[in-house]
Amino acid sequence: MKKAEILSAVLIAAACLAGCAKKAEAPRPIPPAPVVLGEAVQKDVFKFIDTLGTANSLQSVKIVPQVTGQVVKINFKQGDYVKEGDILAQIDKRPYSAQVLAAEASVAKAKAQLEIDELDAARNKKLAEQNFVSKQAYDTLVARVAADKAVLKGAEADLEMAKLNLDWCDVRAPISGKAGFFNIDLGNIVNANSPSSMITTIEQTDKLYVDFFVPSARQFEVQDLMKKRGGSLDLEVSYIAGEKLNGKTAKAKVLAVENRARYSSSTLALRGVLDNKDSLFWPDQPVKVSLDMQEVKSAILVNNAAIQVDKVGHFVYVAEHVEGGVYKVKKVAVKLGQLYPDGSYLVEGLKKGDKIILYGQLRVADGALAYSATEQGVPFGADGKPIADPQQIQKFIADATAIKARLEAAAKPAPQPDAKPAAKSENKSAK
């Protein structure tokens, strides 16, 4: 009995205390989300094909001697720039000088023999006409003269060949360019026209080819644009690293399209010509190339940081100014086009001047409220500059919070009237 009385007293006291307790405080309002805003920009741009290519020499020559002999002199240093006609190396000339002398002697001998036989034929011509010499004997003399002339021509040809071999002992540069490393040292024996006897190479570096590939599906587009632009297309060449060597790039002209597509890779080869007088690029160097294609007038560009994606597709958050420093967020679907080196996307679905959210997308959703701030969350004032005074920041946040609360309250649907009293009155009337 006593236990029941005690329990009843506790319950009564708890009820009294509960009645005296203060009502729970209402939750504090949440301010709008800070976001970093950018702007959709309108300007004329080119679409382009971004790919990789290779820089190649306009002229690349392997210096291989055309005569056999010992290398007795080398007249260039490894890596030198040489001019067309410079003597790069010399092969021992003595055997070839002797061959020239022997050939000259053969020519002189052939000339002398020809001269004797011509005199002999001339003397016997009149005798043959008077039948003092048989016609057969005279024809033999005439044939001997013809044979002597042939022998003389052969001797003269041997002499020209001997002189040519002597001249080839001076190994000359056939083009102007940069010499490579030594493959043959002084004193070595080289063999005529043998790849193993290559002395060095010369690469033309002041102008380069730029060879690259594009999808073969774009072949018609490329060739159609080349026709419209006078047979060439503009090409930008840069280093693959992306640093562009402190911003340096080079312009080239695409002048040739390969006469067939590459079936195995579904690509088409193009060749541009690059002016490389500053030696920015080097033969056989892989490069990044951007081929200018169709011009797009009044294109809309946005920073790629604004681009979001969901299961439907790509979209951006557009911030529409509402009141004070508060913006309403709207989700806008966009169609992506070209991505440019500065990080901007060509898009469809926006207009010039649209405020777009660059950072802070995870804090908002379609229809949410936000305010413009720096990446550190510092709000921007009416003058467009970050607010530096802490008290002004607190005032801005408080005002933005109040605006948000008012707008959210106005957006809430009106409370529905209670339907129970009406039901009772209906029941009474029914009775």
Long-range contacts (C-beta under 8 A, 24 or more apart in sequence): 29-401, 29-402, 29-404, 29-405, 30-401, 30-404, 31-371, 31-397, 31-400, 31-401, 31-404, 32-326, 32-327, 32-368, 32-369, 32-370, 32-371, 32-400, 32-401, 32-403, 32-404, 33-360, 33-363, 33-364, 33-368, 33-369, 33-370, 33-371, 34-360, 34-363, 34-370, 34-371, 34-372, 34-373, 34-377, 34-379, 35-317, 35-319, 35-327, 35-329, 35-357, 35-358, 35-359, 35-360, 35-361, 35-363, 35-364, 35-370, 35-371, 35-372, 35-373, 36-357, 36-358, 36-359, 36-360, 36-372, 36-373, 36-374, 36-375, 37-319, 37-327, 37-355, 37-356, 37-357, 37-358, 37-372, 38-302, 38-303, 38-305, 38-306, 38-355, 38-356, 38-357, 38-358, 39-353, 39-354, 39-355, 39-356, 40-300, 40-301, 40-302, 40-347, 40-350, 40-351, 40-352, 40-353, 40-354, 40-356, 41-300, 41-301, 41-302, 41-344, 41-352, 42-298, 42-299, 42-300, 42-301, 42-352, 43-298, 43-299, 43-301, 44-295, 44-296, 44-297, 44-298, 44-299, 45-295, 45-296, 45-299, 45-301, 45-338, 45-340, 45-346, 46-292, 46-293, 46-294, 46-295, 46-296, 47-293, 47-294, 47-295, 47-296, 47-337, 47-338, 47-346, 48-290, 48-291, 48-292, 48-293, 48-338, 49-214, 49-218, 49-290, 49-291, 49-293, 50-288, 50-289, 50-290, 50-291, 51-212, 51-213, 51-214, 51-288, 51-289, 51-291, 52-212, 52-240, 52-286, 52-287, 52-288, 52-289, 53-210, 53-211, 53-212, 53-213, 53-237, 53-286, 53-287, 53-288, 53-289, 54-210, 54-211, 54-212, 54-284, 54-285, 54-286, 54-287, 55-208, 55-209, 55-210, 55-237, 55-274, 55-276, 55-281, 55-282, 55-283, 55-284, 55-285, 55-287, 56-208, 56-209, 56-210, 56-211, 56-283, 56-284, 57-177, 57-203, 57-204, 57-205, 57-208, 57-209, 57-283, 58-204, 58-207, 58-208, 58-209, 58-273, 59-175, 59-177, 59-202, 59-203, 59-204, 60-201, 60-202, 60-203, 60-204, 60-283, 61-174, 61-175, 61-177, 61-201, 61-202, 62-195, 62-198, 62-201, 63-88, 63-89, 63-171, 63-173, 63-198, 63-199, 63-200, 63-201, 63-202, 64-193, 64-194, 64-195, 64-197, 64-198, 64-199, 65-89, 65-91, 65-168, 65-171, 65-190, 65-191, 65-192, 65-193, 65-197, 65-199, 66-165, 66-168, 66-192, 66-193, 67-91, 67-96, 67-165, 67-168, 67-169, 67-192, 68-189, 68-190, 68-191, 68-192, 69-95, 69-96, 69-169, 69-189, 69-190, 70-187, 70-188, 70-189, 70-190, 71-184, 71-185, 71-186, 71-187, 71-188, 71-189, 71-190, 71-199, 72-186, 72-187, 73-186, 74-182, 74-185, 74-186, 74-199, 76-179, 76-200, 77-179, 78-179, 78-180, 78-181, 78-182, 78-200, 79-178, 79-179, 79-180, 79-181, 80-178, 80-179, 81-176, 81-177, 81-178, 81-179, 82-173, 82-176, 82-177, 82-178, 82-179, 82-202, 83-173, 83-176, 84-173, 84-174, 84-175, 84-176, 85-172, 85-173, 86-172, 86-173, 87-170, 87-171, 87-172, 88-171, 88-172, 88-173, 88-179, 88-199, 88-200, 89-171, 89-184, 89-199, 90-169, 90-170, 90-171, 91-168, 91-169, 91-171, 91-190, 92-169, 93-166, 93-169, 96-162, 96-165, 96-166, 96-169, 97-166, 99-162, 99-165, 99-166, 100-159, 100-162, 100-163, 100-166, 102-162, 103-155, 103-158, 103-159, 103-161, 103-162, 103-163, 104-159, 106-155, 106-158, 106-159, 107-152, 107-155, 107-156, 107-158, 107-159, 109-155, 110-148, 110-151, 110-152, 110-154, 110-155, 110-156, 111-152, 113-148, 113-151, 114-145, 114-148, 114-149, 114-151, 114-152, 117-141, 117-144, 117-145, 117-148, 118-145, 118-148, 120-144, 121-145, 171-199, 173-202, 174-202, 175-202, 175-204, 176-204, 177-202, 177-203, 177-204, 177-205, 178-202, 178-203, 178-205, 203-283, 205-276, 205-279, 205-282, 205-283, 206-275, 206-276, 206-277, 207-273, 207-274, 207-275, 207-276, 208-273, 208-274, 208-276, 208-281, 208-283, 209-271, 209-272, 209-273, 209-274, 210-235, 210-237, 210-252, 210-271, 210-272, 210-273, 210-274, 210-287, 210-289, 211-269, 211-270, 211-271, 211-272, 212-269, 212-270, 212-272, 212-289, 212-291, 213-262, 213-265, 213-267, 213-268, 213-269, 213-270, 214-267, 214-268, 214-270, 214-291, 215-266, 215-267, 215-268, 216-261, 216-262, 216-266, 216-267, 216-268, 217-266, 218-268, 219-257, 219-261, 219-268, 221-293, 221-294, 222-257, 222-268, 222-270, 222-291, 222-293, 223-257, 225-293, 225-294, 226-254, 226-257, 231-255, 233-291, 233-292, 233-293, 234-291, 234-292, 235-272, 235-274, 235-289, 235-290, 235-291, 235-292, 236-289, 236-290, 236-292, 237-272, 237-274, 237-281, 237-287, 237-288, 237-289, 238-287, 238-288, 238-289, 238-290, 239-287, 239-288, 240-286, 240-287, 240-288, 242-288, 245-280, 248-280, 250-274, 250-275, 250-276, 250-280, 250-281, 251-275, 252-289, 254-291, 290-341, 296-337, 296-346, 299-337, 299-346, 300-346, 300-347, 300-348, 300-350, 300-351, 300-352, 301-340, 301-344, 301-345, 301-346, 301-347, 302-334, 302-344, 302-345, 302-347, 302-350, 302-356, 303-343, 303-344, 303-345, 303-356, 303-358, 304-339, 304-343, 304-344, 304-345, 305-343, 305-358, 305-359, 306-356, 306-357, 306-358, 307-334, 307-336, 307-345, 307-347, 308-361, 316-347, 316-350, 316-356, 316-357, 317-356, 317-357, 317-361, 317-364, 317-366, 318-350, 318-354, 318-355, 318-356, 318-357, 319-355, 319-356, 319-357, 319-370, 319-372, 320-355, 321-355, 322-369, 322-403, 322-407, 323-403, 323-407, 324-399, 324-400, 324-403, 325-371, 325-372, 325-379, 325-380, 325-381, 325-382, 325-396, 325-399, 325-400, 326-369, 326-370, 326-371, 326-400, 326-403, 326-404, 326-407, 327-355, 327-369, 327-370, 327-371, 327-372, 328-367, 328-368, 328-369, 329-357, 329-364, 329-365, 329-366, 329-367, 329-368, 329-369, 329-370, 330-366, 330-367, 331-365, 331-366, 369-403, 369-404, 369-407, 369-408, 371-396, 371-400
